[in-house]
Amino acid sequence: MTKTIKNQILKNLYNLKSFGYEYHESLDFFSTEVRNFKLPNNLNELKNSVEHCYLCELSKSRKNVLFAYGNSNSDIMFIGDEPSNSEDEMGIFYTGKSGELLSKMIENVLNVKKEDVYLTTLVKCKSSNTLNNSNIDTCNDYLLKQIELVNPKLIVALGERAYSYLLKNSFDFAQVRGKELNFNGISLITTFSPSFLLRNPSSKKDAYYDMLKIKNYMENIN
């Protein structure tokens, strides 16, 4: 059975269940066996798989799938938690106030074009309410495959949610923010998410210094 057929069957079964249909045996739509089917070793093919994914409820409310933006050969990879409302509406990253702020953080502090870095999120669809870990778990294989294929030298985790999920540790965000950490052998630095900075503009100065550390790291490895 091909991945496309499998995904279509899952979509149809999920839709039937949402209308109240019951099955003699419980069907686990988010089982490890389903989620861990072999993923392609090509970013374009991976993107196509993500765009036709119906493995979680986010697929029912999304307007667009946001796979990634930027240079897949970049040494630096930014990972946020989820697309913003504006990004979901437009189908492209860096839209809306949070997207504009992130663009300024990259271009004005790192002195590189936003097109020259690689940007993605923990989940590829906008949640209608509060993002939960089951949604992230379902999408995690796609993200891990992205990281494997892009193979960045540095990951920047945007916000406490992205940091906490990626590293799965109990260290307080305030204590590790701006420090070099390790994610599966790749250096990782975390800083505030743009959405947090819009709500808490007093933290922009700290975010600026975090970005300077990121800039310094990139200059030292190049």
C-alpha positions in Angstrom: 0.0 0.0 0.0 1.4 3.4 -1.0 1.7 6.3 1.4 -0.8 8.3 -0.6 -3.4 5.5 -0.4 -2.7 4.9 3.3 -3.2 8.6 4.1 -6.4 8.7 2.1 -7.8 5.7 4.0 -6.8 7.3 7.3 -8.5 10.6 6.3 -11.7 8.8 5.3 -11.8 6.7 8.5 -11.1 9.8 10.6 -13.9 11.7 8.9 -16.4 8.9 9.4 -15.4 8.7 13.1 -15.9 12.5 13.4 -19.6 12.0 12.2 -20.2 9.5 15.0 -19.4 6.2 13.3 -18.1 3.5 15.7 -16.0 0.5 15.0 -16.1 -3.0 16.6 -12.5 -2.5 17.7 -10.8 0.8 18.7 -8.8 2.3 15.9 -5.6 4.2 16.9 -5.3 6.8 14.2 -2.1 8.2 15.8 -0.3 4.9 16.5 3.5 4.7 16.2 3.2 2.2 13.4 1.2 4.6 11.3 3.3 7.7 12.1 6.6 6.0 11.5 6.1 4.9 7.9 9.2 5.3 5.8 9.7 9.0 5.0 11.4 10.1 1.7 15.0 11.2 1.7 14.1 14.3 -0.4 12.7 17.6 0.9 10.4 18.1 -2.0 8.9 14.6 -1.6 8.7 15.1 2.2 6.9 18.4 1.7 4.4 16.6 -0.6 3.8 14.0 2.1 3.2 16.7 4.7 0.8 18.6 2.4 -1.3 15.4 2.1 -1.1 14.5 5.8 -4.4 13.9 7.7 -3.0 12.1 10.8 -4.3 14.6 13.4 -7.2 16.9 14.0 -5.2 20.0 12.9 -5.7 18.8 9.3 -9.5 19.5 9.8 -9.1 23.2 10.7 -6.0 24.3 8.8 -6.3 26.6 5.8 -2.7 25.9 4.6 0.1 23.6 5.3 3.3 25.5 6.3 6.2 23.1 5.6 9.3 25.4 5.5 10.8 28.6 4.1 14.3 29.5 3.0 17.6 27.9 2.1 17.7 24.2 2.7 21.5 24.4 2.4 21.7 26.9 5.3 23.9 26.3 8.3 21.2 27.7 10.6 17.7 26.4 11.1 15.0 28.3 13.0 12.2 26.2 14.6 9.0 27.8 16.0 6.1 26.1 17.6 3.3 26.5 15.0 2.4 28.8 12.1 0.6 32.0 13.1 -2.9 32.9 12.1 -1.6 35.2 9.3 0.7 32.5 8.0 -2.1 30.0 8.0 -4.3 32.5 6.1 -1.6 33.4 3.5 0.1 30.0 3.2 3.6 31.6 3.7 6.0 32.3 6.5 7.0 35.8 7.7 3.5 37.3 7.4 1.7 39.1 10.1 3.3 41.1 13.0 5.2 38.1 14.5 6.5 37.2 11.0 7.6 40.8 10.4 9.4 40.9 13.7 11.2 37.6 13.1 12.3 39.0 9.7 13.8 42.1 11.4 15.5 39.9 14.0 17.2 37.9 11.3 18.0 40.6 8.8 18.9 43.5 11.1 20.9 41.6 13.7 22.3 38.5 11.9 22.8 40.7 8.8 21.5 37.9 6.5 18.4 37.8 4.3 15.5 35.8 5.7 15.7 33.7 2.5 19.2 32.6 3.5 18.1 30.8 6.7 15.8 27.8 7.0 12.6 28.2 8.9 10.1 25.6 10.0 7.8 24.7 13.0 7.1 21.8 15.3 3.7 21.3 13.6 3.0 22.2 10.0 -0.7 23.3 10.6 -2.1 26.0 12.7 -4.1 24.8 15.8 -7.6 26.2 16.1 -7.3 26.4 19.9 -4.3 25.5 22.1 -1.5 23.4 20.6 -1.1 20.2 22.5 1.7 17.7 22.6 -0.2 14.9 20.9 -0.4 17.1 17.8 3.4 17.8 18.0 4.1 14.1 18.6 2.1 13.2 15.4 4.2 15.7 13.4 7.5 15.0 15.0 8.7 12.4 12.5 8.4 15.0 9.7 10.4 17.5 11.7 13.1 15.0 12.6 13.4 14.1 8.9 13.6 17.8 8.0 16.5 18.3 10.4 18.2 15.2 9.1 18.0 16.4 5.4 18.9 20.0 6.1 21.6 19.0 8.5 22.2 22.5 10.0 25.1 23.4 12.2 22.9 25.4 14.5 19.2 25.2 15.5 17.5 28.2 16.9 14.5 27.2 19.0 12.0 30.1 19.0 10.2 30.2 22.3 9.8 28.1 25.4 7.4 25.6 23.8 9.9 24.8 20.9 12.8 24.5 23.4 11.0 22.3 25.9 9.7 19.9 23.3 12.9 19.6 21.4 15.2 19.0 24.4 12.6 17.4 26.7 14.3 18.5 29.9 13.2 20.4 33.0 15.8 23.2 32.9 14.1 26.6 33.2 13.8 28.5 29.9 15.2 31.7 31.6 18.3 29.9 32.7 19.2 28.4 29.3 18.0 31.1 27.0 20.9 32.3 24.8 23.2 29.5 25.8 24.6 26.8 23.5 22.9 23.5 24.1 22.9 20.2 22.2 20.1 18.5 20.2 21.1 15.1 18.8 24.7 16.3 18.2 23.6 19.7 16.7 24.2 22.9 18.6 21.0 24.6 19.7 20.4 28.1 21.0 17.0 29.2 22.2 15.5 32.6 22.4 12.1 34.3 22.8 9.5 33.7 20.1 8.3 36.7 18.1 4.8 36.3 19.4 6.1 36.5 23.0 8.1 39.6 22.2 5.0 41.3 20.8 3.2 40.6 24.1 6.3 41.5 26.2 8.2 44.2 24.4 10.5 44.7 27.5 12.2 41.4 26.6 13.3 42.6 23.1 16.6 43.8 24.5 17.4 40.3 25.8 16.3 38.8 22.5 18.7 41.2 20.8 21.6 39.9 22.8 20.6 36.3 22.1 20.7 37.1 18.4 24.1 38.6 18.8 25.3 35.3 20.4 23.8 33.5 17.5 25.6 35.8 15.0 28.9 35.3 16.8 28.4 31.5 16.8 27.8 31.5 13.0 30.8 33.7 12.3 33.0 31.4 14.3 32.0 28.3 12.4 32.3 29.8 8.9 
